[in-house]
């Protein structure tokens, strides 16, 4: 049974996943806003869009690191429970 402090706090992996999702979402929205005028034919292709796409990639990597951290924590807890 978890106490209240554990129940209210997110696991480190969960925080990484949430942060990565936010960064990815910001990058995706910024990319769409940047590309929309190009697709409508009103502006030339924005070269800095590649940087925005990289922002999405960074968010994806951070979220992936959170997933792997959650897996590692789960395995560690399972080993500790099996050792008891």
MDTraj code that builds the backbone (N, CA, C; nanometers):
import mdtraj as md
import numpy as np

residues = "UNK UNK UNK UNK UNK UNK UNK UNK UNK UNK UNK UNK UNK UNK UNK UNK UNK UNK UNK UNK UNK UNK UNK UNK UNK UNK UNK UNK UNK UNK UNK UNK UNK UNK UNK UNK UNK UNK UNK UNK UNK UNK UNK UNK UNK UNK UNK UNK UNK UNK UNK UNK UNK UNK UNK UNK UNK UNK UNK UNK UNK UNK UNK UNK UNK UNK UNK UNK UNK UNK UNK UNK UNK UNK UNK UNK UNK UNK UNK UNK UNK UNK UNK UNK".split()
xyz = np.array([
    [0.0851, -0.1184, 0.0000],
    [0.0000, 0.0000, 0.0000],
    [0.0891, 0.1239, 0.0000],
    [0.0594, 0.2156, -0.0879],
    [0.1383, 0.3377, -0.0985],
    [0.0838, 0.4436, -0.0038],
    [0.1731, 0.5241, 0.0513],
    [0.1251, 0.6326, 0.1364],
    [0.0878, 0.7520, 0.0481],
    [0.0323, 0.8560, 0.1102],
    [-0.0185, 0.9693, 0.0335],
    [0.0910, 1.0403, -0.0445],
    [0.2108, 1.0505, 0.0117],
    [0.3170, 1.1218, -0.0592],
    [0.3565, 1.0473, -0.1851],
    [0.3559, 0.9149, -0.1823],
    [0.3878, 0.8389, -0.3023],
    [0.2747, 0.8471, -0.4036],
    [0.1535, 0.8421, -0.3579],
    [0.0399, 0.8427, -0.4491],
    [0.0276, 0.9753, -0.5232],
    [0.0674, 1.0842, -0.4592],
    [0.0528, 1.2160, -0.5208],
    [0.1709, 1.2559, -0.6075],
    [0.2836, 1.1898, -0.5925],
    [0.4003, 1.2278, -0.6704],
    [0.4137, 1.1371, -0.7918],
    [0.4492, 1.1967, -0.9035],
    [0.4679, 1.1192, -1.0260],
    [0.6064, 1.0545, -1.0249],
    [0.6159, 0.9404, -1.0859],
    [0.7447, 0.8724, -1.0977],
    [0.8361, 0.9541, -1.1886],
    [0.9681, 0.9410, -1.1712],
    [1.0597, 1.0184, -1.2566],
    [1.0358, 0.9931, -1.4056],
    [1.0054, 0.8690, -1.4419],
    [0.9778, 0.8392, -1.5818],
    [0.8529, 0.9086, -1.6313],
    [0.7526, 0.9183, -1.5446],
    [0.6285, 0.9863, -1.5830],
    [0.6528, 1.1338, -1.6097],
    [0.7383, 1.1941, -1.5294],
    [0.7691, 1.3362, -1.5503],
    [0.8418, 1.3572, -1.6825],
    [0.9342, 1.2652, -1.7158],
    [1.0052, 1.2765, -1.8437],
    [0.9094, 1.2585, -1.9608],
    [0.8185, 1.1638, -1.9486],
    [0.7215, 1.1408, -2.0556],
    [0.6351, 1.2645, -2.0751],
    [0.5890, 1.3224, -1.9652],
    [0.5050, 1.4418, -1.9741],
    [0.5823, 1.5585, -2.0359],
    [0.7066, 1.5790, -1.9929],
    [0.7881, 1.6883, -2.0477],
    [0.8148, 1.6666, -2.1963],
    [0.8462, 1.5424, -2.2338],
    [0.8698, 1.5129, -2.3747],
    [0.7464, 1.5342, -2.4598],
    [0.6311, 1.4969, -2.4059],
    [0.5065, 1.5165, -2.4802],
    [0.4777, 1.6646, -2.5001],
    [0.5058, 1.7446, -2.3997],
    [0.4829, 1.8897, -2.4113],
    [0.5755, 1.9496, -2.5165],
    [0.7046, 1.9130, -2.5119],
    [0.8006, 1.9661, -2.6095],
    [0.7619, 1.9217, -2.7504],
    [0.7240, 1.7946, -2.7649],
    [0.6826, 1.7441, -2.8962],
    [0.5607, 1.8205, -2.9467],
    [0.4626, 1.8423, -2.8593],
    [0.3406, 1.9114, -2.8990],
    [0.3710, 2.0554, -2.9404],
    [0.4555, 2.1242, -2.8646],
    [0.4927, 2.2621, -2.9002],
    [0.5619, 2.2644, -3.0360],
    [0.6538, 2.1695, -3.0573],
    [0.7221, 2.1616, -3.1864],
    [0.6269, 2.1312, -3.3002],
    [0.5315, 2.0421, -3.2756],
    [0.4350, 2.0068, -3.3804],
    [0.3464, 2.1256, -3.4165],
    [0.2983, 2.1958, -3.3166],
    [0.2131, 2.3122, -3.3434],
    [0.2920, 2.4213, -3.4145],
    [0.4137, 2.4463, -3.3686],
    [0.4963, 2.5492, -3.4332],
    [0.5276, 2.5107, -3.5776],
    [0.5510, 2.3820, -3.6017],
    [0.5778, 2.3374, -3.7383],
    [0.4547, 2.3570, -3.8264],
    [0.3377, 2.3208, -3.7747],
    [0.2157, 2.3380, -3.8538],
    [0.1871, 2.4850, -3.8835],
    [0.2085, 2.5702, -3.7837],
    [0.1847, 2.7138, -3.8040],
    [0.2833, 2.7702, -3.9054],
    [0.4046, 2.7180, -3.9041],
    [0.5071, 2.7665, -3.9962],
    [0.4828, 2.7172, -4.1384],
    [0.4382, 2.5937, -4.1516],
    [0.4223, 2.5340, -4.2839],
    [0.2914, 2.5759, -4.3505],
    [0.1908, 2.6113, -4.2732],
    [0.0599, 2.6448, -4.3305],
    [0.0677, 2.7546, -4.4381],
    [0.1353, 2.8674, -4.4150],
    [0.1426, 2.9693, -4.5215],
    [0.2161, 2.9188, -4.6459],
    [0.3165, 2.8337, -4.6256],
    [0.3878, 2.7764, -4.7407],
    [0.2939, 2.6893, -4.8232],
    [0.2142, 2.6070, -4.7543],
    [0.1211, 2.5198, -4.8256],
    [0.0130, 2.5992, -4.8975],
    [-0.0213, 2.7149, -4.8425],
    [-0.1200, 2.8013, -4.9068],
    [-0.0593, 2.8830, -5.0212],
    [0.0721, 2.8792, -5.0338],
    [0.1397, 2.9483, -5.1427],
    [0.1663, 3.0942, -5.1177],
    [0.1596, 3.1385, -4.9929],
    [0.1781, 3.2812, -4.9653],
    [0.3213, 3.3168, -4.9262],
    [0.4018, 3.2182, -4.8856],
    [0.5397, 3.2474, -4.8455],
    [0.6322, 3.1401, -4.9023],
    [0.7608, 3.1709, -4.9158],
    [0.8558, 3.0670, -4.9576],
    [0.8751, 2.9643, -4.8453],
    [0.9400, 2.8554, -4.8795],
    [0.9593, 2.7489, -4.7815],
    [1.0439, 2.7995, -4.6650],
    [0.9948, 2.7867, -4.5427],
    [1.0707, 2.8359, -4.4260],
    [1.1826, 2.7379, -4.3882],
    [1.3056, 2.7834, -4.4005],
    [1.4179, 2.6932, -4.3715],
    [1.4298, 2.6646, -4.2221],
    [1.3846, 2.7548, -4.1364],
    [1.3951, 2.7297, -3.9925],
    [1.2941, 2.6248, -3.9461],
    [1.2086, 2.5783, -4.0378],
    [1.1155, 2.4726, -4.0025],
    [1.1910, 2.3456, -3.9632],
    [1.3087, 2.3262, -4.0176],
    [1.3872, 2.2090, -3.9816],
    [1.4216, 2.2119, -3.8322],
    [1.4484, 2.3304, -3.7799],
    [1.4737, 2.3437, -3.6364],
    [1.3518, 2.3081, -3.5543],
    [1.2350, 2.3461, -3.6027],
    [1.1118, 2.3115, -3.5320],
    [1.0885, 2.1608, -3.5357],
    [1.1209, 2.0995, -3.6475],
    [1.1089, 1.9538, -3.6563],
    [1.2067, 1.8864, -3.5607],
    [1.3237, 1.9468, -3.5455],
    [1.4208, 1.8919, -3.4497],
    [1.3674, 1.9042, -3.3074],
    [1.2937, 2.0098, -3.2802],
    [1.2309, 2.0250, -3.1491],
    [1.1343, 1.9098, -3.1238],
    [1.0608, 1.8707, -3.2251],
    [0.9724, 1.7558, -3.2118],
    [1.0539, 1.6297, -3.1834],
    [1.1661, 1.6154, -3.2512],
    [1.2516, 1.4986, -3.2285],
    [1.3069, 1.4946, -3.0877],
    [1.3448, 1.6087, -3.0353],
    [1.3949, 1.6149, -2.8971],
    [1.2848, 1.5746, -2.8003],
    [1.1652, 1.6224, -2.8225],
    [1.0527, 1.5836, -2.7374],
    [1.0276, 1.4344, -2.7419],
    [1.0376, 1.3775, -2.8611],
    [1.0194, 1.2337, -2.8774],
    [1.1268, 1.1564, -2.8012],
    [1.2509, 1.2030, -2.8092],
    [1.3610, 1.1357, -2.7381],
    [1.3453, 1.1465, -2.5865],
    [1.3036, 1.2618, -2.5373],
    [1.2843, 1.2793, -2.3933],
    [1.1721, 1.1880, -2.3439],
    [1.0640, 1.1818, -2.4194],
    [0.9546, 1.0922, -2.3806],
    [0.9994, 0.9467, -2.3842],
    [1.0792, 0.9109, -2.4831],
    [1.1334, 0.7748, -2.4905],
    [1.2227, 0.7427, -2.3722],
    [1.3030, 0.8408, -2.3309],
    [1.3870, 0.8204, -2.2124],
    [1.3004, 0.7982, -2.0892],
    [1.1888, 0.8679, -2.0820],
    [1.0964, 0.8480, -1.9702],
    [1.0370, 0.7088, -1.9694],
    [1.0050, 0.6576, -2.0879],
    [0.9516, 0.5210, -2.0973],
    [1.0558, 0.4215, -2.0475],
    [1.1792, 0.4362, -2.0938],
    [1.2843, 0.3434, -2.0506],
    [1.3129, 0.3561, -1.9016],
    [1.3027, 0.4764, -1.8492],
    [1.3247, 0.4938, -1.7055],
    [1.2130, 0.4274, -1.6256],
    [1.0903, 0.4403, -1.6739],
    [0.9783, 0.3739, -1.6064],
    [0.9956, 0.2220, -1.6086],
    [1.0414, 0.1697, -1.7202],
    [1.0653, 0.0255, -1.7297],
    [1.1736, -0.0166, -1.6315],
    [1.2813, 0.0617, -1.6240],
    [1.3908, 0.0283, -1.5326],
    [1.3444, 0.0313, -1.3872],
    [1.2653, 0.1312, -1.3510],
    [1.2146, 0.1403, -1.2144],
    [1.1223, 0.0228, -1.1847],
    [1.0377, -0.0140, -1.2798],
    [0.9484, -0.1278, -1.2608],
    [1.0243, -0.2578, -1.2431],
    [1.1293, -0.2764, -1.3216],
    [1.2105, -0.3979, -1.3074],
    [1.2816, -0.4015, -1.1725],
    [1.3322, -0.2857, -1.1317],
    [1.4012, -0.2796, -1.0023],
    [1.3061, -0.3137, -0.8888],
    [1.1852, -0.2587, -0.8957],
    [1.0861, -0.2879, -0.7916],
    [1.0450, -0.4350, -0.7938],
    [1.0358, -0.4940, -0.9127],
    [0.9993, -0.6350, -0.9221],
    [1.1097, -0.7232, -0.8639],
    [1.2356, -0.6865, -0.8883],
    [1.3474, -0.7629, -0.8310],
    [1.3481, -0.7524, -0.6799],
    [1.3222, -0.6313, -0.6289],
    [1.3199, -0.6139, -0.4844],
    [1.2065, -0.6916, -0.4211],
    [1.0915, -0.6966, -0.4877],
    [0.9773, -0.7708, -0.4339],
    [1.0046, -0.9202, -0.4382],
    [1.0743, -0.9676, -0.5401],
    [1.1054, -1.1095, -0.5519],
    [1.2116, -1.1507, -0.4517],
    [1.2976, -1.0574, -0.4124],
    [1.4039, -1.0895, -0.3174],
    [1.3520, -1.1007, -0.1745],
    [1.2352, -1.0494, -0.1482],
    [1.1802, -1.0522, -0.0130],
    [1.1253, -1.1858, 0.0226],
])
top = md.Topology()
chain = top.add_chain()
for i, resn in enumerate(residues, 1):
    res = top.add_residue(resn, chain, resSeq=i)
    for name in ("N", "CA", "C"):
        top.add_atom(name, md.element.get_by_symbol(name[0]), res)
traj = md.Trajectory(xyz[None], top)
